Amino acid sequence: MGKAKIKSKQDDAPTIANRRARRDYEILDELEAGLVLMGSEVKSIRAGRCSIAEAYCALVSHEVFLIGCRIEPWPGASHFGHEPDRSRKLLLNKREIDRLSKAVHAKGRTIVPLRMFFNARGLVKLKIGVGRGKSDYDKRQDIKKRDVDRDIARVLRRG
């Protein structure tokens, strides 16, 4: 008899990605942070009812907040539910906050959420990146490079 596979909490949990972030920003540095959430928010995230496409992070009095992230209300939470568009505090240590603060105060840089996921322990984590906005020229260059790489890979596959 084979061993039964024990299903972990993260097996069915989705990864919520901000696909526009890498298109609109050149990501210079990445960091993983925890989030302060209510129980109904965790249930909604596990069900995939969350969007970070319009979200950004802001430094407020030496704390970092996720602003603009929409987590849909959980239907079973009744009046103990959460507000869908509220600001959520990120859990970072002092050294990480100082590093982000120095990076953001450099000209033209911002903190962008890249991906929201559940780690191995079942906790919600947010991968954030310090990015510099891309111009239209940079976006065109990226598209051109991707097309050339795709053509090269296609020729190599054929032999």
Secondary structure, DSSP 4 states (H G I P E B T S, - for coil): -PPPPPPPTTTT---EE-HHHHHHEEEEEEEEEEE---HHHHHHHHTT-EE-TT-EEEEETTEEEEES-EEPPPGGGGGG---TT--EEEE--HHHHHHHHHHHHSTTEEEEEEEEEE-TTS-EEEEEEEEEEPPHHHHHHHHHHHHHHHHHHHHHHH-
